[in-house]
């Protein structure tokens, strides 16, 4: 038989999981290409452009993008991946928390029924 979690069990589980998620970022990391500012650039003339990474996200009501130097790409990618893991954990925590609340409510209701008899 599966034991029922309490809301505190869910909280402890969630905090344990989240404690391992650093660095964190909500957004995306993309490789983009674009022209440079140099005149007569052979790569731009061929239509290749220059590749660079950008971190995209939202702040308040707007969007932003930040250039990411090549050597920082792995760290930013890890932060984005951890951000996605956090979103998944929050969805699971919401489900588990709601089930725990309902179980607590049902246990309280059955206790009240026994007292009324």
C-alpha positions as CSV (number, residue, x, y, z in Angstrom):
1,X,0.0,0.0,0.0
2,X,1.3,3.4,-1.0
3,X,1.8,5.8,2.0
4,X,0.2,9.3,1.7
5,X,2.6,12.3,1.8
6,X,1.9,15.2,4.1
7,X,2.3,18.7,2.8
8,X,5.5,18.9,4.9
9,X,6.8,15.8,3.2
10,X,6.3,17.5,-0.2
11,X,8.0,20.6,1.1
12,X,11.0,18.7,2.3
13,X,11.2,16.8,-1.0
14,X,11.0,20.0,-3.1
15,X,13.6,21.8,-1.1
16,X,16.0,18.9,-1.4
17,X,15.6,18.8,-5.1
18,X,15.9,22.5,-5.6
19,X,19.0,22.8,-3.5
20,X,21.0,21.0,-6.2
21,X,19.8,23.4,-9.0
22,X,22.4,26.1,-9.4
23,X,23.0,28.0,-11.6
24,X,19.5,28.9,-12.6
25,X,18.1,30.8,-15.6
26,X,14.6,31.1,-17.2
27,X,15.0,31.6,-20.9
28,X,16.8,30.2,-23.8
29,X,20.3,30.1,-25.3
30,X,20.5,30.4,-29.1
31,X,23.2,30.5,-31.7
32,X,22.5,33.4,-34.0
33,X,24.3,34.7,-37.1
34,X,24.5,38.2,-38.4
35,X,26.7,40.6,-40.3
36,X,29.5,42.5,-38.7
37,X,30.4,46.2,-38.9
38,X,33.6,45.7,-41.0
39,X,33.6,46.9,-44.6
40,X,34.3,44.2,-47.3
41,X,34.1,41.3,-44.8
42,X,34.4,38.1,-46.9
43,X,32.1,36.1,-44.6
44,X,29.4,38.7,-44.8
45,X,29.8,39.1,-48.5
46,X,29.3,35.3,-48.9
47,X,26.1,35.6,-46.8
48,X,27.5,33.5,-44.0
49,X,27.6,36.2,-41.3
50,X,29.2,35.7,-37.9
51,X,27.9,33.2,-35.3
52,X,27.4,34.3,-31.7
53,X,25.3,33.1,-28.8
54,X,22.6,35.1,-27.1
55,X,20.6,34.4,-24.0
56,X,16.9,35.4,-24.4
57,X,14.4,35.9,-21.6
58,X,11.6,38.0,-20.2
59,X,11.8,40.8,-17.6
60,X,8.6,42.3,-16.3
61,X,6.5,43.0,-19.5
62,X,9.3,42.9,-22.0
63,X,11.8,40.6,-23.6
64,X,15.6,40.9,-23.6
65,X,18.6,39.4,-25.2
66,X,22.2,39.3,-23.9
67,X,25.3,38.4,-25.9
68,X,27.1,35.4,-24.4
69,X,30.8,34.9,-25.1
70,X,31.8,31.5,-26.4
71,X,33.6,30.5,-23.2
72,X,30.5,31.2,-21.1
73,X,28.1,29.2,-23.2
74,X,28.4,25.9,-21.2
75,X,27.6,27.7,-17.9
76,X,24.6,29.6,-19.3
77,X,23.4,26.4,-21.0
78,X,23.6,24.6,-17.6
79,X,21.6,27.5,-16.0
80,X,18.9,27.2,-18.7
81,X,18.8,23.4,-18.3
82,X,18.4,23.8,-14.5
83,X,15.7,26.4,-15.0
84,X,13.7,23.8,-17.1
85,X,14.3,21.2,-14.4
86,X,12.9,23.7,-11.8
87,X,9.8,24.3,-13.8
88,X,9.2,20.5,-14.0
89,X,9.8,20.2,-10.3
90,X,7.3,23.0,-9.6
91,X,4.6,21.2,-11.7
92,X,5.3,17.9,-9.8
93,X,5.3,19.7,-6.5
94,X,1.9,21.3,-7.3
95,X,0.4,18.0,-8.0
96,X,1.9,16.3,-4.9
97,X,0.9,19.2,-2.7
98,X,-2.7,19.2,-3.9
99,X,-3.0,15.5,-3.3
100,X,-1.5,15.9,0.2
101,X,-4.0,18.7,1.0
102,X,-6.9,16.6,-0.2
103,X,-5.7,13.6,1.8
104,X,-5.4,15.8,4.9
105,X,-8.9,17.1,4.3
106,X,-10.4,13.6,3.8
107,X,-8.7,12.4,7.0
108,X,-10.2,15.3,8.9
109,X,-13.6,14.7,7.5
110,X,-13.6,11.0,8.4
111,X,-12.4,11.9,11.9
112,X,-15.3,14.3,12.3
113,X,-17.8,11.7,11.1
114,X,-16.6,9.3,13.8
115,X,-17.0,11.9,16.5
116,X,-20.5,12.7,15.4
117,X,-21.7,9.2,16.0
